[in-house]
Amino acid sequence: MARVLARSLSKKKIVTNEGKMIGTLRNLVVDFNTGLVVDLIIYPDPSFDTTGYRMEGDRLFITFEAVKDIKDYIVVDRYLSRK
């Protein structure tokens, strides 16, 4: 995957590889030892069923390993994005 500046990700929409809207990017979790992004922190869309996903309060966490593409949207694999 090409390099992407974190500031360009602000408020980007997150969708599954099937086109289902998950929500809006809120923040990132970064491992400071390696510099790698670990998780996406998302405000879930009200219509999205968060059952089976890691939630902390009103925030949804998806592992960065699930990210398949970053362009107009951040596309994640729906199977890899679950706990």
Rosetta silent file (secondary structure, phi, psi, omega in degrees, C-alpha in Angstrom):
SEQUENCE: MARVLARSLSKKKIVTNEGKMIGTLRNLVVDFNTGLVVDLIIYPDPSFDTTGYRMEGDRLFITFEAVKDIKDYIVVDRYLSRK
SCORE:     score description
SCORE:     0.000 S_00000001
   1 L     0.000  139.012 -179.969    0.000    0.000    0.000 S_00000001
   2 L   -67.248  159.372  177.264    1.275    3.460   -0.864 S_00000001
   3 L   -71.495  140.713  179.780    2.170    5.949    1.853 S_00000001
   4 L  -134.237  132.897  177.689   -0.685    8.154    3.032 S_00000001
   5 L   -74.260  137.381 -177.836   -0.398   11.194    5.299 S_00000001
   6 H   -57.932  -37.493 -178.243   -2.456   10.904    8.474 S_00000001
   7 H   -64.278  -25.137  178.454   -3.963   14.372    8.011 S_00000001
   8 H   -76.265  -11.030 -179.446   -5.487   13.248    4.691 S_00000001
   9 H   -90.577  -12.272 -176.136   -7.430   10.533    6.565 S_00000001
  10 L   -52.646  124.750  176.556   -9.301   12.918    8.845 S_00000001
  11 L    61.199   23.606  178.020  -13.049   12.235    8.785 S_00000001
  12 L   -74.394  143.825  179.962  -12.697    9.764    5.904 S_00000001
  13 E   -77.397  142.082  178.321  -15.593    7.320    5.466 S_00000001
  14 E  -109.569  128.442  178.359  -14.980    3.625    6.202 S_00000001
  15 E  -130.503  156.908  174.390  -16.750    1.002    4.065 S_00000001
  16 E   -79.097  167.788  177.610  -16.589   -2.787    3.786 S_00000001
  17 L   -67.391   -7.195  175.214  -15.273   -4.465    0.671 S_00000001
  18 L   -99.980    3.009  176.520  -18.961   -5.095   -0.124 S_00000001
  19 L    90.488    5.380 -179.925  -19.791   -1.369   -0.064 S_00000001
  20 L   -80.448  128.729  179.824  -21.564   -1.261    3.350 S_00000001
  21 E   -70.167  124.700  176.446  -20.959    1.998    5.256 S_00000001
  22 E   -94.284  -47.513 -178.605  -19.281    1.335    8.627 S_00000001
  23 E   164.819 -155.168 -176.083  -18.716    4.903    9.782 S_00000001
  24 E  -120.208  135.392  178.900  -16.260    7.813    9.903 S_00000001
  25 E   -62.157  129.754  179.017  -12.605    7.670   10.936 S_00000001
  26 E  -102.953  -45.200 -175.385  -12.099    9.306   14.326 S_00000001
  27 E  -165.808  178.208  178.001   -8.465    8.517   15.085 S_00000001
  28 E  -126.096  149.375  170.757   -5.645    5.987   14.729 S_00000001
  29 E  -106.226  124.222 -176.461   -3.805    3.801   17.240 S_00000001
  30 E  -119.295  137.102  172.442   -0.071    3.703   16.469 S_00000001
  31 E   -82.780  110.805 -175.816    2.629    1.477   17.975 S_00000001
  32 L   -70.652  -20.044  177.252    5.338    4.028   18.781 S_00000001
  33 L   -72.314  -38.964 -177.887    8.035    1.341   18.940 S_00000001
  34 L  -103.216  -21.467 -176.524    7.489    0.221   15.337 S_00000001
  35 L    80.691    7.239 -178.123    5.708    3.275   13.906 S_00000001
  36 E   -90.387  145.151  174.188    2.976    1.040   12.476 S_00000001
  37 E   -74.203  130.458 -177.864   -0.745    1.801   12.607 S_00000001
  38 E   -98.875  -50.196 -175.103   -2.452   -0.831   14.786 S_00000001
  39 E  -137.472  153.983  167.314   -6.145    0.132   14.792 S_00000001
  40 E   -98.908  136.011  174.019   -8.631    2.515   13.227 S_00000001
  41 E  -105.931  124.076 -169.637  -10.959    4.239   15.708 S_00000001
  42 E  -125.853  141.168  165.429  -14.320    4.853   14.069 S_00000001
  43 E   -85.653  109.670 -176.961  -17.576    6.620   14.867 S_00000001
  44 E   -68.193  145.026  173.928  -19.967    3.918   13.604 S_00000001
  45 L   -65.102  139.398 -178.553  -22.811    4.858   11.275 S_00000001
  46 L   -56.738  -27.187 -178.746  -26.173    4.531   13.125 S_00000001
  47 L   -84.501   -6.952 -176.512  -27.342    1.983   10.541 S_00000001
  48 L   -87.391  128.764  178.380  -24.272   -0.252   11.015 S_00000001
  49 L   -80.488  112.085 -175.998  -24.698   -3.354   13.226 S_00000001
  50 L   -87.684    5.318  178.656  -21.660   -3.380   15.533 S_00000001
  51 L   -58.073  128.688  179.210  -22.357   -6.889   16.879 S_00000001
  52 L    89.919   -3.109  178.712  -19.111   -8.884   16.811 S_00000001
  53 L  -104.250  154.256  178.752  -16.911   -5.795   16.553 S_00000001
  54 E   -77.861  118.225 -179.682  -14.643   -4.411   19.278 S_00000001
  55 E  -118.531  144.449  170.580  -16.373   -1.436   20.864 S_00000001
  56 E  -135.228  103.144 -174.576  -15.229    0.929   23.618 S_00000001
  57 L    66.975 -125.458 -179.442  -18.038    3.286   24.512 S_00000001
  58 L   -97.920   11.824 -177.310  -19.308    4.826   21.291 S_00000001
  59 E  -107.042  139.801  178.747  -16.104    4.040   19.366 S_00000001
  60 E  -106.300  133.480  179.749  -15.545    1.067   17.060 S_00000001
  61 E  -110.393  129.499  175.914  -12.031   -0.384   16.689 S_00000001
  62 E  -127.880  130.136  179.493  -10.916   -2.159   13.508 S_00000001
  63 E   -61.718  142.069 -178.538   -7.446   -3.619   13.096 S_00000001
  64 H   -66.127  -22.193  177.513   -5.381   -1.918   10.416 S_00000001
  65 H   -60.266  -22.188 -179.032   -4.645   -5.358    8.925 S_00000001
  66 H   -80.111  -12.969 -177.861   -8.233   -5.320    7.596 S_00000001
  67 E   -69.838  126.980  179.974   -7.575   -2.230    5.435 S_00000001
  68 E  -106.424  -29.356 -176.772   -7.572   -3.126    1.732 S_00000001
  69 E  -159.685  147.574  175.277   -7.528    0.302    0.064 S_00000001
  70 E  -133.099  109.970  174.837   -7.365    3.999    0.901 S_00000001
  71 L  -141.504 -113.780  175.816   -8.633    6.455   -1.684 S_00000001
  72 L   -68.074  -31.413  177.321  -11.920    8.363   -1.488 S_00000001
  73 L  -126.955  162.220  169.213  -12.953    5.846    1.187 S_00000001
  74 E   -97.777  117.942 -177.482  -11.055    3.492    3.462 S_00000001
  75 E   -99.258  128.128  178.866  -12.079   -0.005    2.378 S_00000001
  76 E  -122.047  148.982  175.335  -11.808   -2.819    4.943 S_00000001
  77 L   -74.420  123.619 -173.153  -12.332   -6.558    4.651 S_00000001
  78 L   -67.112  -26.992  179.202  -15.479   -7.289    6.652 S_00000001
  79 L   -78.427  -39.760  178.648  -14.180  -10.657    7.912 S_00000001
  80 L   -73.979  -20.168 -175.054  -10.792   -9.353    9.045 S_00000001
  81 L   -80.890  -11.907  177.920  -12.363   -6.309   10.683 S_00000001
  82 L   -80.099  166.574 -177.464  -14.172   -8.313   13.376 S_00000001
  83 L   -48.307    0.000    0.000  -12.631   -9.164   16.760 S_00000001
